[in-house]
Amino acid sequence: MNAAQLEWDYSELAAHYEQRAPYHAEIVATLRDHGAPPAPCAAADIGAGTGRFTRMLIAAGHPVSAVEPNPAMRAIGMVSTPAAQWHDTRAEHTGLASGAFGWVTFASSFNVVAADAALDEAARLLTPRGALVLLFNHRDLDDPLQREIEHCIRHHVPHYAVGTRREDPTPYIDAHAAFGKVIDLCQPLRHRLSGADFVAGFRAHATLIRQAGTALAAVLAEIAALVPADQPVEVPFITRAWIAHREG
C-alpha cells in the first residue's frame, strides 16, 4: 500500500507518535464490563498505527490482527508489538476473515477512514454480539495549561478547527443496521512526562500540522515556552470510548 494514496499521511509523524499519551490503563477492563468479550477472543485493531492500543489488547490476552496502511507507522508497530499479526491493508477493505473477531477497534483512527465503508467492514469481521469499539484520547481543554496552549495555537492559526476526532461518532453507528445501542464511556487520566516529550507529541498531532503549515514552528516554540524541557508536566486527558454490539 503506497502511503501517497492515503488522505492522511502519517509518514513524517510516526517517529513522534510514542510521545502521545497512552489510553487509560483500565479501558480494556471497562469495555469488558460493558459487554466486550473476554480473552482469548480475537481482535482486529484497525488503523493500529504504532501499536499503542494493540499492545493493550495483547496484554489483556487477545490475539490481535493489526491493520495499518502507513509503512512508517507499521514498521514501528512491527518492532514494538511483534506479537500482533500486521496487515498492510485499510479499514474499508481489511482482507481479514469474516466473522472471526470478537472485537473490532478503531483507536484514534475512525476520524481518518470512510465511516460508512469502515462500519460495513467492521460488521463483516465481527462475530454475533462482538464489540465495535471506537476510542480517542482528548486533552482536557478546561485545564489552565491546555487553555493557554489552545490560545497559542489559535494565535498563529486563527481558523484552527479541532476536527472530527472530537466529534461524537454515535450518529454514524446508530445509522448502521448491524449495530445495537451505543454506550459512551469516559475515563479521565493524568499523563506525566517531560516538557520536551510533551512538546514532541505535538509533532504527531496531524490535525494541527495539516492546518498550521508554515506556522507550525512558531506554534511549537510558543508551547515549549510554557513547559520547560527539563521539567515534568502532568497533562489531564480523557479516554473517550464508544462501544456497540454486532446484532444478529
N, C-alpha and C positions, 0 to 999 in steps of 0.2 A: 504494500500500500504506500503510495507516494504521499508524503506529508503535504506537498503542494496542493493536493486535491482537497484538503480539509479546510473548511471555512475558518476554524480556529486552529492556528498552527502553534503548538507549544514547544517547538524545537529549541528556541532560544531561552525558554523559561525553565526547561527541565532541570538544569543544574541547580536552580534555586528552590525547587519545589519542596524539598525536605525541610526547609526553614519555616514552612507554613504550619499552623497549629494542628495538632492531632485532634481527631474526633474524641468526644467524651469517652473515657475508658470503659464505662458501663453501657454504652449504647447497644452493643450486641445483646447483652442480657436484657435490656429494656425492650428491645424489639421481640425477643423470645417471649417476654411477659405479655406482649400484645399479639401473640399468635404466630410469630415466625417459627418455623420448625426447628427443633434442636439438631445438633450434630448426631450422626455423621452425614446428614443430607447434603447434597452438592449445592454449591452456589456459583452463579455466574456474575462476576463483577464487571460491569460494562463501563468502559471509559476508566479503566483501572489506574491510569497514569503511572506513577512510580511505585504503586502497590501499597499506598498508605492504609486504605480500608481493607484491601486484600489480606494484609498481614493480620488484621484483627479477626477476620473470618477464619483464617487458618489457625490462629491461636485458640479460637473457640472450638476447633475440631472439625471445621467444614473443609472438604476438598474444594478447591476453587479453580474455575476456568476464568482467566483474566483476559478481557478483550481490550486491547489498546492499539489504535491505528497509528499513533505517532512514534516513529522509530526511536527518537531520543528519550522519550518518556519510558517506552517499553524496555529499552536497553538497561536503564537504571532499575526498573522493576524486576527484570530477569536476574539481576545480580542481588538485589536486596531481598527478593522474595522468590527464591528458586523452587520452593515447594508448590507454587501455583503452576498451572499449565497456561502458557501465554499464547495469545492468538492475535495475529495481525489482521484483524477484521474490524467491522464497525457496528455500532449499536443497531442500525437498521437492518443489517444482514450479517449476523454473527457467524453463521456456518456451524453453530453448535446444535446438538441433538434436541429434537422436540420432546417436551415433557420430561426432561431429565433433571430439572433443578428445583429444589425446594425454596431457594432464594434467587431472585434476580435483583441486583443492586446497581444503583447509579449514585456514586459518591462524588459529589461536586462535578457531575458530568451531564446531568439532564438538561442544563441550560445550553449545551452546545450540540445537541442532537436534534433531529427532526422528530418532534414529540409524538405525533400520531404513529409514524412508522416504527419508532423505538418501542412504543407501547404494544403495537401489534407483535413485534418480535419478542418482547418480554412475555406476552401471553402465550406465544407458541412454545417458549422454553420452559415455562413453569408447569409443575405438577398441579393437579386439582388441589385447591386450598394452599398452594405455595404462595410465598410472600413477595410482592413487589415492594422494594424499599428505595426511596429517594432520600438523600441527605446532603446537607451543606453545613459548613461552619460559618457563622456570621460574627464578626466583631460586634460587641455591644456598643452601639453608637451613642448610648446615653452616658457612657463613661467620659469623664472630662478630657483625658488624653486623646481618646478617639474622636471626640468633637473637634479638638484642635487639629487633628490630622485631617479630618474632613474639610475643615476650613482651609488648610494648606492646599489640599487637592483642588478645591473649587476656586481658590485664588488664582491658580495657574491654569485650570481647566474649567472655565466658568459654566459650561454647559454639561459638566460631568453628570452621567446617569449611572446609577448603581447596577443596572442591568437586570436580566431575568433571573439571575441566581438568588435574588431576594424576593422574587415573586412566589406566591403560593401555587404549587402545581396541582392542587386539588381539582380545579375545573377540568384539566386535561384527563385526569384519571376518572373522574365522575362521568365524563362523556364517553368513556370506552366501555363497551358492553361486557368485557371479560372480567372486570374487577368489581369487587364489592365496596363497602363503605371505607372511606379513607380515615385513618387515625393520624392526627397531627401531634407530634411529640417535641418537647423542648428540654434540653439538659444543659444548664449553664456550667461552664468550666473556666478556670483561670490558667493561662499558659505562661509559665515563667521561662524567660530566655534572655540572652544578652541583647543590649541595644543594637549591636551590629547585626545579629541574626534576625532581629525583628525587622530592621530596615531591608535586609536582604530578601526577606519574604515578599516584600512589595515588588521585587523583580520577577516574581512568578504570578503577579496579580494581572491576569490577562485583560480584565475589563478596564483597569486603569491604563495599562500600557497601550491598548488599542486607541483610547481616547486622548491620552496625553501627548503622544507624538514627540516632537522635539522638546516639549516642556517637561518630559519625564525626569531629566537630570535635576531640574530646579525643584520639582516636587520631592524627589528623594533627598536632596540636600536639606530642604526645609524640615522634612520629617526627621532626618538624622540630627538636626539641631535640637529637637525636642527630647531625644533619647540618647544620651551619651553612650558611645560604642562600648565602653568598658564597664558600664553599669547594668545590673539586671533590671528588666522591666517585666511587670506582671500584667498580662493583657486579658481582659474578660471576653470570652466568646460564648456563643450559644450554639450547640449542635442541634440543628433542626432536622427532624426526620418525619417522613410520611410513609405509612405502611398500608397496603391494601392487599386483599387476598384474591387469588385466581378462583373465580366461581366455576362450578361445573366439574 
